[in-house]
Amino acid sequence: FLSQSISTFSRPISSYNGPVNSSSFRVPFPALRMGWGLDLHWGGLAKQHGFSDVSHTLEVFGTWAYKNGVKKAYTLVSDYGPGIDAEGAFQRAFKDAGGQIVGSVRIPVANPDFYPFVQRVKDSNPEAMFVFIPGGAQPAAFGKALVDLAVTLPLVLPPLVGTVAFIFLCGESGILARLVQSAFHLEHSPWSLRGWPALLLFHTYTMYPFFYVLTGAGLTRIDAALAEAGRSLGAGRIRVLTRILLPQLTPSLIAAALLTFMTSMASFSAPLLFGGGVRVLTLEIYTARQRGDATLAITETVILAVISLSALFFFQRYEGTRRFASAAMKGATKKRQAIVGGRARAIAIVCGVFFSLLLVLPVATLVLVSFAREGNWTTQTLPTAYTVANYVKIFSDSRASEVFLNSLSMSAIAAGAALVWSFAVAALLARKGSRKWKRLLSWLILVPWALPGTVVAVAIAESYGQPSMLLGSFILVGTFWILPVVYFLRFMPLVVRAVQASMEQIDASLQEAAASLGARWWQRFTRITLPLLAPGGMVAVDNAFHYL
């Protein structure tokens, strides 16, 4: 889709040799609205000849962008002559018109992965992005990065935010229900977001990225030689799929299934808000706790913990058997092939755009409703009036700073403590020693993550809600530090596993060489280990901070 769009936009630019001005120049594909409210403005793909005309066109395009409401822009161009000239032309005209360039990046011409650059643009929060990349495989790779960002969006949303967004979009009073009701002139809402169908639909929406991410990574590691050998021996497509490809994807599929199962077991917001009469363990524990039946709450907590830990034990047990290991570990992975057929390509484009928009819609709905004027969205499909007064009311509240400060400080304390703890645990696991105790330690580290949040909360409340041997007469429950402790225990395993994976990739000869040159342990840690662990550790902390 993005490749075709860029090609459509590039042809009129590169073929136009007449005078260019803002009144005669019309952009056939000026912008693409992204899920986070970003307008993606295409800079075009200019041919080498006549590039001075194109540079002048891009200057007009910079002026056009500012006049059409874009105040802050980000430029992303390929690091070669035409790309650098296009960047300069657009930035010069955009700044002269009064706009602000909030960031710019030049990517390699043969860049295979655009996802880090797209994420960097998103973090800068511009209003528009100017893109100039060569033809061929680059537009498709850039489009894949945008799709990946939209597909994984449900993973970065807090559970409560995702639940509320889903209600505003798909609930009986949501935008979709009112749209159908208005289109077919129905007296009542066409559906009710309650019970098992609602829970299954919501969990599918929020948890399918586990399968997308892990299966995608598994496909890149598949040995293509095995599939080719199977076909050369007369095996059909179905037999190759079931006997060769799926066994190699088994670890990824089981890992995704485990994450989905454990996250569903821990789900609390969705059953609470639109579960209806569906009774789940998390709500039963909460209800028993609220009515003062501590014995029943603890018993149900133990049952929920046993189920979750059993799933984790099963996965680790199966992983240890390595029945899924490929018979030829040195084979080459299959190269990605473009869809060239007209009908198949059209279907792929339509499906990609449709599902990407479907994933972004709940978040877009939440953003839209946040600007709705109070009292102007009752029976209408969409709000009739919009205002920023809702945000002004929140930030003008004298207690707003305390709310934000508490949330950020608690999350930062937990994330920082998890990072420090992960360095110590990863260094301990990296040392030579018995593999049994290392396996036991790794399993114990995963326990807080494997347990549902309700189980962890009840355990902390029972342990530190009264005088204990560890803290004496000090009661932790009800103080500022209770939440950082719970956050630390809940998401520390994610940081530990990420740092441990980075630690295992460090070449031991680096430490040995530094030690032979007289470097002390702290010098080796700060000059060798820490710089190599920093990228993986910061990514893990960032992910944990989003969850917190």
RONU-102285 format. One record per residue (C-alpha): x, y negated, z; residue in three letters. Coordinates in pm, whole numbers, padded with zeros to 5 digits, always signed. Example, Ala and Ser with C-alpha at 12.3 -4.5 7.8 and 13.67 -1.06 7.14 Angstrom:
<atoms>
+01230+00450+00780Ala+01367+00106+00714Ser
</atoms>
This chain:
<atoms>
+00000+00000+00000Phe+00273-00247+00094Leu+00486-00146-00204Ser+00198-00211-00444Gln+00120-00541-00274Ser+00478-00663-00302Ile+00495-00557-00666Ser+00172-00743-00738Thr+00311-01056-00576Phe+00654-01030-00739Ser+00543-01007-01100Arg+00388-01355-01130Pro+00682-01514-00947Ile+00959-01354-01150Ser+00780-01407-01483Ser+00684-01771-01429Tyr+00929-02012-01596Asn+00722-02329-01618Gly+00708-02620-01373Pro+00611-02518-01024Val+00401-02731-00791Asn+00163-02671-00508Ser-00144-02748-00719Ser-00068-02515-01011Ser+00091-02229-00816Phe-00154-01975-00679Arg-00049-01673-00474Val-00253-01364-00572Pro-00164-01180-00250Phe-00074-01454+00000Pro-00093-01276+00333Ala-00166-00953+00514Leu-00331-00976+00856Arg-00154-00752+01107Met-00295-00593+01421Gly-00122-00827+01665Trp-00251-01143+01494Gly+00047-01190+01260Leu+00018-01311+00901Asp+00272-01133+00683Leu+00362-01364+00394His+00544-01199+00107Trp+00843-01380-00041Gly+00839-01176-00360Gly+01101-00973-00541Leu+01285-01195-00786Ala+01489-01076-01079Lys+01847-01194-01108Gln+01774-01412-01412His+01577-01728-01351Gly+01634-01709-00973Phe+01668-02087-00948Ser+01303-02112-01054Asp+01212-01857-00790Val+01408-02046-00522Ser+01209-02356-00610His+00891-02148-00594Thr+00983-02025-00247Leu+01038-02384-00134Glu+00682-02455-00246Val+00576-02139-00065Phe+00731-02268+00258Gly+00536-02592+00225Thr+00222-02397+00137Trp+00257-02180+00449Ala+00275-02484+00680Tyr-00019-02656+00512Lys-00226-02340+00561Asn-00190-02341+00938Gly+00137-02155+00998Val+00346-02342+01256Lys+00595-02073+01366Lys+00753-01829+01121Ala+01011-01552+01123Tyr+01222-01463+00817Thr+01336-01110+00730Leu+01548-01076+00414Val+01793-00829+00265Ser+02158-00925+00313Asp+02252-00999-00047Tyr+02267-01306-00272Gly+01900-01344-00375Pro+01781-01260-00025Gly+02006-01520+00139Ile+01901-01783-00118Asp+01534-01699-00062Ala+01579-01730+00315Glu+01744-02071+00278Gly+01481-02199+00036Ala+01187-02095+00252Phe+01341-02215+00579Gln+01442-02551+00432Arg+01096-02625+00295Ala+00915-02490+00601Phe+01123-02701+00840Lys+01088-03013+00626Asp+00712-02970+00636Ala+00723-02959+01017Gly+00730-02586+01086Gly+00953-02398+01328Gln+01164-02090+01246Ile+01153-01882+01565Val+01399-01623+01436Gly+01563-01470+01133Ser+01733-01142+01053Val+01926-01011+00754Arg+01903-00638+00703Ile+02131-00409+00499Pro+02026-00365+00138Val+02013+00015+00180Ala+01840+00001+00517Asn+01655+00330+00586Pro+01459+00229+00896Asp+01273-00100+00941Phe+01107-00016+01273Tyr+01367-00187+01501Pro+01351-00504+01292Phe+00970-00510+01288Val+00965-00460+01665Gln+01211-00750+01704Arg+00980-00972+01498Val+00680-00868+01708Lys+00868-00950+02030Asp+00939-01302+01899Ser+00562-01359+01861Asn+00561-01564+01538Pro+00249-01670+01354Glu+00382-01546+01019Ala+00670-01346+00876Met+00848-01418+00547Phe+00985-01100+00384Val+01225-01072+00091Phe+01349-00722+00009Ile+01457-00549-00314Pro+01234-00304-00495Gly+01261+00074-00492Gly+01249+00257-00161Ala+01277-00055+00059Gln+00911-00172+00041Pro+00791+00180+00122Ala+01029+00202+00421Ala+00913-00138+00544Phe+00551-00030+00509Gly+00624+00287+00705Lys+00768+00079+00989Ala+00451-00131+01005Leu+00232+00179+01001Val+00443+00341+01274Asp+00400+00032+01489Leu+00021+00039+01443Ala-00001+00414+01499Val+00191+00407+01828Thr-00002+00104+01958Leu-00225+00313+02192Pro+00086+00437+02374Leu+00189+00091+02495Val-00155-00007+02622Leu-00226+00036+02993Pro-00508+00290+03047Pro-00753+00033+03181Leu-00687-00209+02893Val-00742+00065+02637Gly-01065+00173+02805Thr-01209-00179+02816Val-01110-00240+02453Ala-01280+00083+02348Phe-01600-00016+02529Ile-01615-00358+02360Phe-01568-00196+02019Leu-01759+00135+02037Cys-01992+00095+02336Gly-02368+00073+02299Glu-02334-00306+02325Ser-02008-00315+02131Gly-01933-00470+01795Ile-01966-00149+01592Leu-02298-00052+01749Ala-02442-00399+01690Arg-02312-00399+01334Leu-02490-00069+01256Val-02803-00182+01441Gln-02814-00504+01240Ser-02741-00335+00906Ala-03017-00072+00944Phe-03260-00295+01141His-03271-00061+01439Leu-03453-00154+01759Glu-03203+00017+01988His-02835+00099+01983Ser-02758+00390+01747Pro-02550+00569+02009Trp-02452+00571+02373Ser-02090+00585+02480Leu-02143+00830+02764Arg-02052+01184+02859Gly-01831+01443+02695Trp-01836+01301+02337Pro-01721+00960+02462Ala-01440+01108+02673Leu-01317+01333+02392Leu-01326+01047+02140Leu-01137+00812+02371Phe-00874+01068+02469His-00823+01158+02103Thr-00769+00792+02017Tyr-00527+00721+02300Thr-00329+01047+02299Met-00298+01155+01938Tyr+00024+00940+01903Pro+00196+01211+02110Phe+00143+01452+01821Phe+00227+01191+01559Tyr+00559+01090+01714Val+00679+01434+01823Leu+00564+01618+01510Thr+00722+01351+01292Gly+01052+01398+01474Ala+01018+01775+01441Gly+00960+01754+01067Leu+01289+01569+01021Thr+01474+01863+01182Arg+01311+02141+00981Ile+01552+02354+00778Asp+01433+02313+00418Ala+01645+02607+00303Ala+01421+02852+00488Leu+01108+02731+00310Ala+01283+02743-00027Glu+01404+03097+00046Ala+01050+03204+00138Gly+00906+03064-00185Arg+01183+03225-00392Ser+01085+03561-00237Leu+00726+03520-00350Gly+00561+03373-00040Ala+00270+03139-00109Gly+00217+02795+00046Arg-00004+02925+00327Ile+00242+03200+00420Arg+00537+02958+00419Val+00337+02722+00640Leu+00233+02985+00895Thr+00549+03197+00902Arg+00827+02939+00855Ile+00721+02578+00908Leu+00485+02611+01205Leu+00727+02826+01411Pro+00993+02558+01367Gln+00743+02290+01474Leu+00636+02487+01782Thr+00852+02291+02032Pro+00716+01959+01909Ser+00357+02081+01908Leu+00383+02233+02257Ile+00550+01921+02395Ala+00275+01701+02247Ala+00007+01938+02377Ala+00165+01930+02724Leu+00172+01549+02728Leu-00188+01534+02609Thr-00306+01792+02862Phe-00132+01629+03158Met-00238+01278+03060Thr-00599+01394+03021Ser-00587+01565+03360Met-00469+01236+03513Ala-00729+01022+03333Ser-00925+00804+03573Phe-01040+00485+03398Ser-01228+00655+03113Ala-01430+00899+03329Pro-01505+00616+03571Leu-01635+00368+03311Leu-01816+00588+03058Phe-01796+00944+03184Gly-02163+00941+03278Gly-02250+01259+03465Gly-01924+01434+03376Val-01746+01533+03695Arg-01366+01549+03684Val-01112+01617+03957Leu-00967+01266+03964Thr-01307+01108+04030Leu-01401+01378+04281Glu-01083+01305+04477Ile-01154+00932+04471Tyr-01517+00982+04579Thr-01420+01216+04865Ala-01159+00969+04981Arg-01406+00679+04972Gln-01665+00860+05183Arg-01400+00957+05440Gly-01379+01329+05364Asp-00999+01349+05377Ala-00988+01730+05399Thr-01183+01780+05076Leu-00981+01507+04900Ala-00652+01673+04995Ile-00777+02017+04891Thr-00885+01891+04549Glu-00554+01706+04518Thr-00362+02028+04575Val-00572+02207+04312Ile-00507+01931+04058Leu-00135+01934+04138Ala-00112+02313+04095Val-00279+02294+03753Ile-00044+02020+03632Ser+00271+02184+03766Leu+00168+02517+03614Ser+00148+02353+03272Ala+00494+02203+03320Leu+00637+02538+03434Phe+00485+02714+03133Phe+00644+02468+02892Phe+00988+02490+03051Gln+00960+02868+03063Arg+00873+02886+02695Tyr+01148+02638+02611Glu+01398+02861+02786Gly+01308+03164+02572Thr+01401+02974+02251Arg+01171+03193+02044Arg+01123+02895+01819Phe+01492+02857+01733Ala+01568+02849+01363Ser+01763+03134+01215Ala+01976+02897+01012Ala+02077+02603+01229Met+02309+02451+00968Lys+02055+02407+00689Gly+01972+02071+00531Ala+01649+01887+00605Thr+01406+01833+00320Lys+01417+01485+00167Lys+01101+01281+00178Arg+00932+01268-00164Gln+00712+00987-00287Ala+00355+01059-00396Ile+00351+00980-00767Val+00009+01114-00872Gly-00249+00842-00933Gly-00541+01001-00745Arg-00325+01142-00463Ala-00146+00809-00422Arg-00475+00620-00409Ala-00614+00860-00147Ile-00296+00828+00061Ala-00310+00447+00044Ile-00678+00432+00139Val-00635+00678+00427Cys-00324+00501+00556Gly-00488+00159+00556Val-00816+00292+00699Phe-00661+00477+00993Phe-00415+00196+01067Ser-00701-00054+01088Leu-00901+00194+01295Leu-00622+00210+01551Leu-00575-00165+01565Val-00948-00248+01590Leu-00991-00192+01968Pro-00702-00424+02049Val-00816-00680+01792Ala-01165-00665+01942Thr-01029-00732+02290Leu-00834-01034+02166Val-01139-01165+01978Leu-01373-01131+02275Val-01123-01303+02504Ser-01180-01625+02303Phe-01562-01597+02308Ala-01746-01878+02479Arg-01939-01763+02783Glu-02308-01703+02710Gly-02263-01705+02329Asn-02240-01329+02277Trp-02562-01158+02380Thr-02736-00979+02091Thr-02518-01102+01804Gln-02276-00874+01621Thr-01987-01115+01683Leu-01951-01408+01923Pro-02093-01729+01774Thr-01853-01969+01945Ala-01488-01946+02046Tyr-01277-02137+02294Thr-00950-02125+02486Val-01131-02223+02805Ala-01110-01864+02933Asn-00731-01874+02929Tyr-00725-02229+03065Val-00944-02117+03355Lys-00709-01830+03441Ile-00386-02028+03421Phe-00527-02335+03594Ser-00631-02130+03896Asp-00404-02208+04190Ser-00378-01837+04273Arg-00291-01730+03916Ala+00083-01772+03968Ser+00069-01543+04271Glu-00113-01274+04073Val+00136-01278+03785Phe+00433-01303+04019Leu+00320-01001+04221Asn+00262-00788+03911Ser+00592-00879+03747Leu+00800-00853+04065Ser+00658-00514+04164Met+00717-00374+03816Ser+01067-00523+03797Ala+01166-00382+04136Ile+01041-00035+04045Ala+01205-00040+03700Ala+01539-00164+03839Gly+01541+00096+04117Ala+01457+00370+03865Ala+01747+00262+03643Leu+01999+00266+03931Val+01869+00601+04054Trp+01881+00747+03704Ser+02251+00662+03670Phe+02328+00850+03991Ala+02118+01154+03899Val+02248+01169+03540Ala+02609+01152+03662Ala+02539+01433+03908Leu+02380+01653+03642Leu+02666+01585+03400Ala+02924+01729+03640Arg+03038+02088+03608Lys+02865+02330+03840Gly+02601+02597+03872Ser+02334+02583+03602Arg+02068+02713+03841Lys+02078+02419+04079Trp+02093+02179+03784Lys+01781+02337+03641Arg+01612+02315+03981Leu+01711+01950+04018Leu+01581+01869+03669Ser+01250+02036+03750Trp+01216+01849+04081Leu+01281+01519+03905Ile+00995+01588+03665Leu+00746+01671+03941Val+00636+01308+04017Pro+00570+01250+03647Trp+00391+01582+03602Ala+00155+01507+03889Leu-00150+01292+03805Pro-00151+00941+03946Gly-00439+01030+04177Thr-00233+01309+04333Val+00065+01080+04388Val-00156+00810+04538Ala-00325+01049+04785Val+00009+01202+04882Ala+00162+00860+04951Ile-00145+00746+05145Ala-00143+01056+05365Glu+00235+01049+05419Ser+00296+00678+05480Tyr-00048+00562+05595Gly+00041+00658+05951Gln+00356+00679+06166Pro+00597+00935+06025Ser+00937+01087+06099Met+01096+00909+05802Leu+00972+00554+05872Leu+00892+00581+06241Gly+00613+00351+06350Ser+00631+00147+06031Phe+00321+00201+05812Ile+00396+00148+05444Leu+00036+00154+05318Val-00110-00196+05304Gly+00226-00372+05257Thr+00388-00528+04950Phe+00628-00234+04910Trp+00371+00041+04870Ile+00313-00027+04501Leu+00684-00050+04402Pro+00739+00283+04579Val+00450+00448+04394Val+00562+00297+04063Tyr+00916+00419+04122Phe+00809+00774+04199Leu+00565+00781+03909Arg+00790+00667+03625Phe+01141+00737+03755Met+01150+01072+03567Pro+01108+00897+03231Leu+01413+00679+03294Val+01618+00970+03431Val+01553+01190+03129Arg+01641+00910+02885Ala+01966+00825+03066Val+02048+01195+03100Gln+02007+01244+02726Ala+02242+00950+02661Ser+02490+01087+02916Met+02503+01425+02743Glu+02602+01257+02416Gln+02910+01088+02564Ile+03235+01249+02457Asp+03417+01379+02768Ala+03754+01302+02606Ser+03688+00929+02651Leu+03679+00969+03028Gln+03986+01194+03022Glu+04181+00946+02811Ala+04092+00657+03043Ala+04187+00861+03350Ala+04522+00956+03195Ser+04591+00587+03138Leu+04537+00510+03507Gly+04179+00377+03503Ala+03993+00424+03830Arg+03642+00571+03851Trp+03470+00235+03870Trp+03671+00106+03575Gln+03576+00412+03369Arg+03214+00364+03465Phe+03194-00009+03385Thr+03412-00002+03071Arg+03312+00331+02912Ile+03006+00499+03063Thr+02787+00196+03128Leu+02819+00039+02778Pro+02736+00375+02617Leu+02439+00437+02847Leu+02300+00083+02826Ala+02093+00120+02503Pro+01914+00438+02613Gly+01865+00307+02967Gly+01721-00025+02856Met+01477+00143+02617Val+01361+00375+02897Ala+01321+00083+03140Val+01127-00113+02878Asp+00888+00180+02825Asn+00844+00228+03200Ala+00785-00146+03248Phe+00506-00137+02987His+00338+00148+03172Tyr+00371-00035+03502Leu
</atoms>
